[in-house]
Amino acid sequence: MTLILDESETLSVVSELFSKEFEVSFSTKLIGGADEPLYLPKNRPGGFSLLKFRSDFVSSALHEISHWCIAGERRRKLKDFGYWYCPDGRSEVEQEAFELVEVRPQALEWMFSNASNHSFSISLDNLAMKGHGFDSCNFLQAVTQQIIDWCSSDNMPPRGLQFLNALSFYFHTNPRSIDLYLFEGL
């Protein structure tokens, strides 16, 4: 039977599972309560990398975990994985660049959300673009296609698959069912 928890209980489970799966093996701690998400690589031998997520939001934790699961060894040595961040109010070109790098993390976040029975909303992260001709449909299609590719093959990022399996085992879910990733309800 599928397990459904409230927001704080889900966050507690997500944090515990991340710690169990990765804290020792990858020297990384997941930390909530941040004003803004931030990844800080460990700065000394024996130290820990810190993966900070916004406030105490499950969605923020899952999103930051997805970035971490995708980042390779080189990127995990860089603050915020070496990514640029252009704030709200991006131009169309900047928005397209943002969407290009966000397809895989949002696909993985969506799968993590389904695995933990948590709602998911696609994020263009640009409130200023509403009503200015930007089209989120292509981005949603790209995210969905990435999920379909991962569900129908064995090329999912290894840490992503490890965490997805941990979540789905705990919550008794099947997040690799393609039927879960339909456009309705987003």
N, C-alpha and C positions, 0 to 999 in steps of 0.2 A: 504494500500500500504506500502510495506517495506521501511523503512527509511535508506538511505545510506549517511554517513557523511565522511569527510576526517579524517585523524589521530588525529589532534588536537581537532577537534569538538567531535569526539568519546571519546577521553580521558576526555574532559570536562564533557560530559554526564556521563561517568562511575564514575568519581569523585563525581559529584553532586548526583548521585543515591546512591553511597555508603554512602555518608554523610547523605542523607535523611533517608536511611534505618537503619544505624547502629551507627552514631556518638553519638547520645544521648542515645539510648537504650543499647549500648555496650561500650560507652565511648572510641571509637576508631576513629582515624583520618587517612585517606589515604593521603600520601604525596609523590609527585613525585620529580624528580631531584636528587635522591640519586646515588652515585657512584656504590653502590651494594645494592641489596634488603636486608631489615632488619626489623624484628618485635621487637619492644621494649614495654614490658608491662608497664602499668601505675605504677608509683613509689610513688604515694601519693593519699590519698583520694581526690576525686574531680578532679583528673588529667585525662589524656587521654593516652591510648595506642596508639602507632604510628606504622602504617603499611607503610613502605617506599618501593617504587619501583624505578627501575633503570631508570635514565634519565627522559624522558617523553614519554616512550613507552607504548602503550596500552597493548601489550602482557605481559609486565612485571607487569603492574597493575593488569591485569586479573589473572595472575599466582599467585601473592601474595595474592590477594583476595581469590582465591580458597584455598590456604593453610589456611588462616584465617577462612574461612567458615567451613572447615573440623576439625580444631583444637578444642578439647574439652576445658572445663573450666580450667582444670589443665594445659594444654599446653599453653593456652592463658596467663598464669601467668609467663611464662618462655621466656627469650630472644630467639628469633628465634624459638619459640615454643619448645625449648629443642632439636631440631634436630641437628645432626652432619652434617658437610658439608666437604666432601673430594674433593679438587679441581681437575681440569683437569689433566688427567694422571692416573686415577684410574685403579687398576688391574681389572681383570675379576670378581673376588669375590666382590670387592668394587662396581663395576658397577651393579652387580646383586642386591646388597643391596640397592643402589640408586634407581634402577628401581622399586623395591618392594614398597618403600615408596612414589614414584612419580606417581603411577598408578592413584590413586584417585584425587590428585590435577590436573594432566594433563587432566583427563577426565572432571573434572568440568571446567577447563580453556577452553577446546574445546567447551563445551556447552555454556559458557559465550561468547566465540568468535562468535559462530553461532548466539546467541541471539542479539549481537551487530553488526552483519554484518562485523566482523573483521576477517581477515585471521588467520589461526592457523597452526602451524608447531609443530609436535611432537619433543620433545627435550631430547636427551640423555645426554646433558650437559657434553660431554667428547670428545673434538676435537682430542685428542691424540689417540683415539681408532680407528679412520677411517683407514680402510685397514688392521686391525689387527685381523680379524676373529670375531669381535663382530657382533651380529645379532640383529637389531632393530625390526625385524618382530614380535618376541614374545612379545616385549614390546608394540608395536602398537596394537597387538591383545588383550592384557590384558586391555589396555586403552579403546579400542572399546567395549570390553565385559562389562566393568564397566558402560559405557554409556548406553548400551543396557539394563543392569540390572536396572539402574536408570529410564530409559524411560518407562520400562514395570512394574514398581512397585512404591510403595510409600515410599521407604527407602532412598531417597536422603537426604543428610545432610540438616536440616531445614534452616540454614542461606543460604546455597547454593541455595536451592529452592526459598527462599525469594528474593535473588538477581537476580536469573535467571528470575523469574516472573517480577521483576521490569525492567530488561533489555528488555525482550521480549515485555512487554507492551509499553515501550517507542519506540522501534525500529520496532514494528509491525511484530514480527517474531515468529516462532514456533520451538524453539530449542529442543523440546522433540520428534521431528520426527526422527525416527531411520534412515530414508533414507539419512539424512544429514551426517551420520558418516561412509561413505564408504571410502575405502582405496585410491581411486583415488585422485590425487591432493595434497597429503601431501608431 
